[in-house]
């Protein structure tokens, strides 16, 4: 979805397409941050069990 909305924005200059692109970028950044946090939490739990 991110690639499509960026390409559509680049071709048309449509502000709504840009906003959709920015939303998808921020969503993926938040998901990556949560994944890193979960991984760190799992490592802390594993360390505590040892």
N, CA, C and O atoms as a Tripos MOL2 file, in Angstrom:
@<TRIPOS>MOLECULE
protein
  200   199    50     0     0
PROTEIN
NO_CHARGES

@<TRIPOS>ATOM
      1 N           0.8330   -1.1930    0.0000 N.3       1 UNK1
      2 CA          0.0000    0.0000    0.0000 C.3       1 UNK1
      3 C           0.8760    1.2540    0.0000 C.2       1 UNK1
      4 O           0.5420    2.2550   -0.6340 O.2       1 UNK1
      5 N           1.9930    1.1880    0.7150 N.am      2 UNK2
      6 CA          2.8820    2.3450    0.8160 C.3       2 UNK2
      7 C           3.4280    2.7270   -0.5560 C.2       2 UNK2
      8 O           3.4350    3.9040   -0.9160 O.2       2 UNK2
      9 N           3.8830    1.7430   -1.3190 N.am      3 UNK3
     10 CA          4.4430    2.0320   -2.6430 C.3       3 UNK3
     11 C           3.3930    2.6160   -3.5780 C.2       3 UNK3
     12 O           3.6590    3.5690   -4.3110 O.2       3 UNK3
     13 N           2.2000    2.0340   -3.5440 N.am      4 UNK4
     14 CA          1.1400    2.5280   -4.4200 C.3       4 UNK4
     15 C           0.7820    3.9770   -4.0910 C.2       4 UNK4
     16 O           0.6730    4.8200   -4.9820 O.2       4 UNK4
     17 N           0.6010    4.2530   -2.8000 N.am      5 UNK5
     18 CA          0.1870    5.6150   -2.4320 C.3       5 UNK5
     19 C           1.2810    6.6250   -2.7680 C.2       5 UNK5
     20 O           0.9760    7.7540   -3.1530 O.2       5 UNK5
     21 N           2.5550    6.2360   -2.6290 N.am      6 UNK6
     22 CA          3.6320    7.1600   -2.9850 C.3       6 UNK6
     23 C           3.6640    7.3970   -4.4920 C.2       6 UNK6
     24 O           3.7900    8.5370   -4.9380 O.2       6 UNK6
     25 N           3.5520    6.3360   -5.2710 N.am      7 UNK7
     26 CA          3.5820    6.4840   -6.7330 C.3       7 UNK7
     27 C           2.3970    7.3190   -7.2120 C.2       7 UNK7
     28 O           2.5410    8.1660   -8.0930 O.2       7 UNK7
     29 N           1.2230    7.0740   -6.6240 N.am      8 UNK8
     30 CA          0.0390    7.8400   -6.9980 C.3       8 UNK8
     31 C           0.2320    9.3160   -6.6560 C.2       8 UNK8
     32 O          -0.1130   10.1920   -7.4480 O.2       8 UNK8
     33 N           0.7880    9.5870   -5.4690 N.am      9 UNK9
     34 CA          1.0590   10.9680   -5.0800 C.3       9 UNK9
     35 C           2.0650   11.6120   -6.0320 C.2       9 UNK9
     36 O           1.8840   12.7540   -6.4550 O.2       9 UNK9
     37 N           3.1220   10.8780   -6.3660 N.am     10 UNK10
     38 CA          4.1580   11.4260   -7.2450 C.3      10 UNK10
     39 C           3.5950   11.7630   -8.6190 C.2      10 UNK10
     40 O           4.0050   12.7440   -9.2390 O.2      10 UNK10
     41 N           2.6590   10.9530   -9.0940 N.am     11 UNK11
     42 CA          2.0810   11.2000  -10.4260 C.3      11 UNK11
     43 C           1.0360   12.3020  -10.4160 C.2      11 UNK11
     44 O           0.9220   13.0590  -11.3800 O.2      11 UNK11
     45 N           0.2640   12.3990   -9.3200 N.am     12 UNK12
     46 CA         -0.8850   13.3060   -9.3220 C.3      12 UNK12
     47 C          -0.7270   14.5200   -8.4090 C.2      12 UNK12
     48 O          -1.3610   15.5500   -8.6330 O.2      12 UNK12
     49 N           0.1070   14.4050   -7.3910 N.am     13 UNK13
     50 CA          0.2140   15.4840   -6.4090 C.3      13 UNK13
     51 C          -0.9560   15.5100   -5.4420 C.2      13 UNK13
     52 O          -1.1550   16.4970   -4.7330 O.2      13 UNK13
     53 N          -1.7310   14.4370   -5.4060 N.am     14 UNK14
     54 CA         -2.9070   14.3550   -4.5460 C.3      14 UNK14
     55 C          -2.4940   14.3020   -3.0740 C.2      14 UNK14
     56 O          -1.7750   13.3920   -2.6610 O.2      14 UNK14
     57 N          -2.9450   15.2710   -2.2890 N.am     15 UNK15
     58 CA         -2.5700   15.3840   -0.8840 C.3      15 UNK15
     59 C          -3.0930   14.1850   -0.0900 C.2      15 UNK15
     60 O          -2.4130   13.7140    0.8210 O.2      15 UNK15
     61 N          -4.2650   13.6940   -0.4100 N.am     16 UNK16
     62 CA         -4.8090   12.5330    0.3090 C.3      16 UNK16
     63 C          -3.9250   11.3010    0.1120 C.2      16 UNK16
     64 O          -3.7560   10.5090    1.0400 O.2      16 UNK16
     65 N          -3.3710   11.1350   -1.0640 N.am     17 UNK17
     66 CA         -2.4610   10.0110   -1.3180 C.3      17 UNK17
     67 C          -1.2080   10.1630   -0.4660 C.2      17 UNK17
     68 O          -0.6940    9.1780    0.0630 O.2      17 UNK17
     69 N          -0.7130   11.3920   -0.3300 N.am     18 UNK18
     70 CA          0.4590   11.6300    0.5080 C.3      18 UNK18
     71 C           0.1460   11.3280    1.9710 C.2      18 UNK18
     72 O           0.9590   10.7240    2.6700 O.2      18 UNK18
     73 N          -1.0150   11.7420    2.4280 N.am     19 UNK19
     74 CA         -1.3960   11.4800    3.8130 C.3      19 UNK19
     75 C          -1.5210    9.9750    4.0650 C.2      19 UNK19
     76 O          -1.1310    9.4930    5.1290 O.2      19 UNK19
     77 N          -2.0570    9.2390    3.1050 N.am     20 UNK20
     78 CA         -2.1390    7.7820    3.2170 C.3      20 UNK20
     79 C          -0.7360    7.1770    3.2870 C.2      20 UNK20
     80 O          -0.4850    6.2660    4.0760 O.2      20 UNK20
     81 N           0.1680    7.6870    2.4610 N.am     21 UNK21
     82 CA          1.5520    7.2240    2.4810 C.3      21 UNK21
     83 C           2.1850    7.4700    3.8510 C.2      21 UNK21
     84 O           2.7990    6.5680    4.4200 O.2      21 UNK21
     85 N           2.0410    8.6770    4.3760 N.am     22 UNK22
     86 CA          2.6320    9.0120    5.6760 C.3      22 UNK22
     87 C           2.0390    8.1410    6.7840 C.2      22 UNK22
     88 O           2.7530    7.7290    7.6990 O.2      22 UNK22
     89 N           0.7560    7.8640    6.7050 N.am     23 UNK23
     90 CA          0.1150    7.0140    7.7060 C.3      23 UNK23
     91 C           0.6750    5.5930    7.6500 C.2      23 UNK23
     92 O           0.9230    4.9790    8.6880 O.2      23 UNK23
     93 N           0.8710    5.0780    6.4450 N.am     24 UNK24
     94 CA          1.3940    3.7220    6.3210 C.3      24 UNK24
     95 C           2.8450    3.6510    6.7820 C.2      24 UNK24
     96 O           3.2660    2.6370    7.3380 O.2      24 UNK24
     97 N           3.6120    4.7130    6.5590 N.am     25 UNK25
     98 CA          5.0060    4.7410    7.0180 C.3      25 UNK25
     99 C           5.0520    4.7770    8.5380 C.2      25 UNK25
    100 O           5.8460    4.0590    9.1480 O.2      25 UNK25
    101 N           4.2210    5.5950    9.1540 N.am     26 UNK26
    102 CA          4.2350    5.6870   10.6140 C.3      26 UNK26
    103 C           3.7240    4.4010   11.2470 C.2      26 UNK26
    104 O           4.2110    4.0010   12.3040 O.2      26 UNK26
    105 N           2.7470    3.7440   10.6170 N.am     27 UNK27
    106 CA          2.2440    2.4720   11.1240 C.3      27 UNK27
    107 C           3.3380    1.4160   11.1110 C.2      27 UNK27
    108 O           3.4890    0.6640   12.0740 O.2      27 UNK27
    109 N           4.1000    1.3540   10.0290 N.am     28 UNK28
    110 CA          5.1540    0.3470    9.9510 C.3      28 UNK28
    111 C           6.2750    0.6540   10.9300 C.2      28 UNK28
    112 O           6.9030   -0.2680   11.4510 O.2      28 UNK28
    113 N           6.5410    1.9270   11.1900 N.am     29 UNK29
    114 CA          7.5580    2.3000   12.1730 C.3      29 UNK29
    115 C           7.1260    1.8960   13.5750 C.2      29 UNK29
    116 O           7.9350    1.4090   14.3650 O.2      29 UNK29
    117 N           5.8480    2.0990   13.8830 N.am     30 UNK30
    118 CA          5.3360    1.7190   15.1880 C.3      30 UNK30
    119 C           5.3710    0.2080   15.3650 C.2      30 UNK30
    120 O           5.6960   -0.2780   16.4480 O.2      30 UNK30
    121 N           5.0420   -0.5450   14.3150 N.am     31 UNK31
    122 CA          5.0810   -1.9980   14.3850 C.3      31 UNK31
    123 C           6.5030   -2.4880   14.6150 C.2      31 UNK31
    124 O           6.7170   -3.4240   15.3850 O.2      31 UNK31
    125 N           7.4610   -1.8760   13.9670 N.am     32 UNK32
    126 CA          8.8670   -2.2620   14.1480 C.3      32 UNK32
    127 C           9.3110   -1.9710   15.5760 C.2      32 UNK32
    128 O          10.0270   -2.7740   16.1730 O.2      32 UNK32
    129 N           8.9030   -0.8520   16.1240 N.am     33 UNK33
    130 CA          9.2730   -0.5010   17.4940 C.3      33 UNK33
    131 C           8.6700   -1.4880   18.4870 C.2      33 UNK33
    132 O           9.3310   -1.8730   19.4520 O.2      33 UNK33
    133 N           7.4430   -1.8970   18.2690 N.am     34 UNK34
    134 CA          6.7930   -2.8800   19.1470 C.3      34 UNK34
    135 C           7.5050   -4.2210   19.0410 C.2      34 UNK34
    136 O           7.7020   -4.8960   20.0520 O.2      34 UNK34
    137 N           7.8920   -4.6150   17.8410 N.am     35 UNK35
    138 CA          8.5910   -5.8860   17.6530 C.3      35 UNK35
    139 C           9.9250   -5.8790   18.3860 C.2      35 UNK35
    140 O          10.2900   -6.8780   19.0050 O.2      35 UNK35
    141 N          10.6510   -4.7830   18.3270 N.am     36 UNK36
    142 CA         11.9320   -4.6720   19.0310 C.3      36 UNK36
    143 C          11.6990   -4.7250   20.5350 C.2      36 UNK36
    144 O          12.4450   -5.3790   21.2640 O.2      36 UNK36
    145 N          10.6720   -4.0400   20.9910 N.am     37 UNK37
    146 CA         10.3610   -4.0350   22.4170 C.3      37 UNK37
    147 C           9.9930   -5.4340   22.8960 C.2      37 UNK37
    148 O          10.4360   -5.8520   23.9660 O.2      37 UNK37
    149 N           9.1950   -6.1620   22.1280 N.am     38 UNK38
    150 CA          8.8140   -7.5200   22.4940 C.3      38 UNK38
    151 C          10.0330   -8.4340   22.5270 C.2      38 UNK38
    152 O          10.1590   -9.2680   23.4230 O.2      38 UNK38
    153 N          10.9240   -8.2840   21.5660 N.am     39 UNK39
    154 CA         12.1330   -9.0960   21.5200 C.3      39 UNK39
    155 C          12.9980   -8.8260   22.7390 C.2      39 UNK39
    156 O          13.5410   -9.7600   23.3300 O.2      39 UNK39
    157 N          13.1330   -7.5730   23.1220 N.am     40 UNK40
    158 CA         13.9190   -7.2000   24.2920 C.3      40 UNK40
    159 C          13.2970   -7.7700   25.5580 C.2      40 UNK40
    160 O          14.0090   -8.2420   26.4450 O.2      40 UNK40
    161 N          11.9760   -7.7280   25.6430 N.am     41 UNK41
    162 CA         11.2730   -8.2630   26.8060 C.3      41 UNK41
    163 C          11.4920   -9.7610   26.9010 C.2      41 UNK41
    164 O          11.7160  -10.2780   27.9960 O.2      41 UNK41
    165 N          11.4320  -10.4670   25.7900 N.am     42 UNK42
    166 CA         11.6570  -11.9080   25.7900 C.3      42 UNK42
    167 C          13.0680  -12.2290   26.2520 C.2      42 UNK42
    168 O          13.2690  -13.1970   26.9860 O.2      42 UNK42
    169 N          14.0470  -11.4390   25.8370 N.am     43 UNK43
    170 CA         15.4280  -11.6640   26.2570 C.3      43 UNK43
    171 C          15.5690  -11.4280   27.7640 C.2      43 UNK43
    172 O          16.3000  -12.1570   28.4350 O.2      43 UNK43
    173 N          14.8790  -10.4220   28.3000 N.am     44 UNK44
    174 CA         14.9270  -10.1500   29.7360 C.3      44 UNK44
    175 C          14.3350  -11.3140   30.5220 C.2      44 UNK44
    176 O          14.8730  -11.6960   31.5620 O.2      44 UNK44
    177 N          13.2420  -11.8770   30.0390 N.am     45 UNK45
    178 CA         12.5960  -13.0010   30.7040 C.3      45 UNK45
    179 C          13.5170  -14.2190   30.6490 C.2      45 UNK45
    180 O          13.6700  -14.9250   31.6460 O.2      45 UNK45
    181 N          14.1270  -14.4680   29.4950 N.am     46 UNK46
    182 CA         15.0490  -15.5890   29.3770 C.3      46 UNK46
    183 C          16.2280  -15.4370   30.3280 C.2      46 UNK46
    184 O          16.6520  -16.4180   30.9390 O.2      46 UNK46
    185 N          16.7590  -14.2450   30.4640 N.am     47 UNK47
    186 CA         17.8860  -13.9820   31.3620 C.3      47 UNK47
    187 C          17.4650  -14.2040   32.8220 C.2      47 UNK47
    188 O          18.2490  -14.7240   33.6160 O.2      47 UNK47
    189 N          16.2690  -13.8240   33.1690 N.am     48 UNK48
    190 CA         15.7850  -13.9790   34.5290 C.3      48 UNK48
    191 C          15.5950  -15.4570   34.8810 C.2      48 UNK48
    192 O          15.7640  -15.8520   36.0350 O.2      48 UNK48
    193 N          15.2480  -16.2580   33.8930 N.am     49 UNK49
    194 CA         15.0440  -17.6760   34.1370 C.3      49 UNK49
    195 C          16.3470  -18.4210   34.3500 C.2      49 UNK49
    196 O          16.3600  -19.4760   34.9840 O.2      49 UNK49
    197 N          17.4280  -17.8950   33.8340 N.am     50 UNK50
    198 CA         18.7310  -18.5620   33.9890 C.3      50 UNK50
    199 C          19.2480  -18.2570   35.3310 C.2      50 UNK50
    200 O          20.3340  -18.7100   35.6920 O.2      50 UNK50
@<TRIPOS>BOND
     1     1     2 1
     2     2     3 1
     3     3     4 2
     4     3     5 am
     5     5     6 1
     6     6     7 1
     7     7     8 2
     8     7     9 am
     9     9    10 1
    10    10    11 1
    11    11    12 2
    12    11    13 am
    13    13    14 1
    14    14    15 1
    15    15    16 2
    16    15    17 am
    17    17    18 1
    18    18    19 1
    19    19    20 2
    20    19    21 am
    21    21    22 1
    22    22    23 1
    23    23    24 2
    24    23    25 am
    25    25    26 1
    26    26    27 1
    27    27    28 2
    28    27    29 am
    29    29    30 1
    30    30    31 1
    31    31    32 2
    32    31    33 am
    33    33    34 1
    34    34    35 1
    35    35    36 2
    36    35    37 am
    37    37    38 1
    38    38    39 1
    39    39    40 2
    40    39    41 am
    41    41    42 1
    42    42    43 1
    43    43    44 2
    44    43    45 am
    45    45    46 1
    46    46    47 1
    47    47    48 2
    48    47    49 am
    49    49    50 1
    50    50    51 1
    51    51    52 2
    52    51    53 am
    53    53    54 1
    54    54    55 1
    55    55    56 2
    56    55    57 am
    57    57    58 1
    58    58    59 1
    59    59    60 2
    60    59    61 am
    61    61    62 1
    62    62    63 1
    63    63    64 2
    64    63    65 am
    65    65    66 1
    66    66    67 1
    67    67    68 2
    68    67    69 am
    69    69    70 1
    70    70    71 1
    71    71    72 2
    72    71    73 am
    73    73    74 1
    74    74    75 1
    75    75    76 2
    76    75    77 am
    77    77    78 1
    78    78    79 1
    79    79    80 2
    80    79    81 am
    81    81    82 1
    82    82    83 1
    83    83    84 2
    84    83    85 am
    85    85    86 1
    86    86    87 1
    87    87    88 2
    88    87    89 am
    89    89    90 1
    90    90    91 1
    91    91    92 2
    92    91    93 am
    93    93    94 1
    94    94    95 1
    95    95    96 2
    96    95    97 am
    97    97    98 1
    98    98    99 1
    99    99   100 2
   100    99   101 am
   101   101   102 1
   102   102   103 1
   103   103   104 2
   104   103   105 am
   105   105   106 1
   106   106   107 1
   107   107   108 2
   108   107   109 am
   109   109   110 1
   110   110   111 1
   111   111   112 2
   112   111   113 am
   113   113   114 1
   114   114   115 1
   115   115   116 2
   116   115   117 am
   117   117   118 1
   118   118   119 1
   119   119   120 2
   120   119   121 am
   121   121   122 1
   122   122   123 1
   123   123   124 2
   124   123   125 am
   125   125   126 1
   126   126   127 1
   127   127   128 2
   128   127   129 am
   129   129   130 1
   130   130   131 1
   131   131   132 2
   132   131   133 am
   133   133   134 1
   134   134   135 1
   135   135   136 2
   136   135   137 am
   137   137   138 1
   138   138   139 1
   139   139   140 2
   140   139   141 am
   141   141   142 1
   142   142   143 1
   143   143   144 2
   144   143   145 am
   145   145   146 1
   146   146   147 1
   147   147   148 2
   148   147   149 am
   149   149   150 1
   150   150   151 1
   151   151   152 2
   152   151   153 am
   153   153   154 1
   154   154   155 1
   155   155   156 2
   156   155   157 am
   157   157   158 1
   158   158   159 1
   159   159   160 2
   160   159   161 am
   161   161   162 1
   162   162   163 1
   163   163   164 2
   164   163   165 am
   165   165   166 1
   166   166   167 1
   167   167   168 2
   168   167   169 am
   169   169   170 1
   170   170   171 1
   171   171   172 2
   172   171   173 am
   173   173   174 1
   174   174   175 1
   175   175   176 2
   176   175   177 am
   177   177   178 1
   178   178   179 1
   179   179   180 2
   180   179   181 am
   181   181   182 1
   182   182   183 1
   183   183   184 2
   184   183   185 am
   185   185   186 1
   186   186   187 1
   187   187   188 2
   188   187   189 am
   189   189   190 1
   190   190   191 1
   191   191   192 2
   192   191   193 am
   193   193   194 1
   194   194   195 1
   195   195   196 2
   196   195   197 am
   197   197   198 1
   198   198   199 1
   199   199   200 2
@<TRIPOS>SUBSTRUCTURE
     1 UNK1         2 RESIDUE 1 A UNK
     2 UNK2         6 RESIDUE 1 A UNK
     3 UNK3        10 RESIDUE 1 A UNK
     4 UNK4        14 RESIDUE 1 A UNK
     5 UNK5        18 RESIDUE 1 A UNK
     6 UNK6        22 RESIDUE 1 A UNK
     7 UNK7        26 RESIDUE 1 A UNK
     8 UNK8        30 RESIDUE 1 A UNK
     9 UNK9        34 RESIDUE 1 A UNK
    10 UNK10       38 RESIDUE 1 A UNK
    11 UNK11       42 RESIDUE 1 A UNK
    12 UNK12       46 RESIDUE 1 A UNK
    13 UNK13       50 RESIDUE 1 A UNK
    14 UNK14       54 RESIDUE 1 A UNK
    15 UNK15       58 RESIDUE 1 A UNK
    16 UNK16       62 RESIDUE 1 A UNK
    17 UNK17       66 RESIDUE 1 A UNK
    18 UNK18       70 RESIDUE 1 A UNK
    19 UNK19       74 RESIDUE 1 A UNK
    20 UNK20       78 RESIDUE 1 A UNK
    21 UNK21       82 RESIDUE 1 A UNK
    22 UNK22       86 RESIDUE 1 A UNK
    23 UNK23       90 RESIDUE 1 A UNK
    24 UNK24       94 RESIDUE 1 A UNK
    25 UNK25       98 RESIDUE 1 A UNK
    26 UNK26      102 RESIDUE 1 A UNK
    27 UNK27      106 RESIDUE 1 A UNK
    28 UNK28      110 RESIDUE 1 A UNK
    29 UNK29      114 RESIDUE 1 A UNK
    30 UNK30      118 RESIDUE 1 A UNK
    31 UNK31      122 RESIDUE 1 A UNK
    32 UNK32      126 RESIDUE 1 A UNK
    33 UNK33      130 RESIDUE 1 A UNK
    34 UNK34      134 RESIDUE 1 A UNK
    35 UNK35      138 RESIDUE 1 A UNK
    36 UNK36      142 RESIDUE 1 A UNK
    37 UNK37      146 RESIDUE 1 A UNK
    38 UNK38      150 RESIDUE 1 A UNK
    39 UNK39      154 RESIDUE 1 A UNK
    40 UNK40      158 RESIDUE 1 A UNK
    41 UNK41      162 RESIDUE 1 A UNK
    42 UNK42      166 RESIDUE 1 A UNK
    43 UNK43      170 RESIDUE 1 A UNK
    44 UNK44      174 RESIDUE 1 A UNK
    45 UNK45      178 RESIDUE 1 A UNK
    46 UNK46      182 RESIDUE 1 A UNK
    47 UNK47      186 RESIDUE 1 A UNK
    48 UNK48      190 RESIDUE 1 A UNK
    49 UNK49      194 RESIDUE 1 A UNK
    50 UNK50      198 RESIDUE 1 A UNK
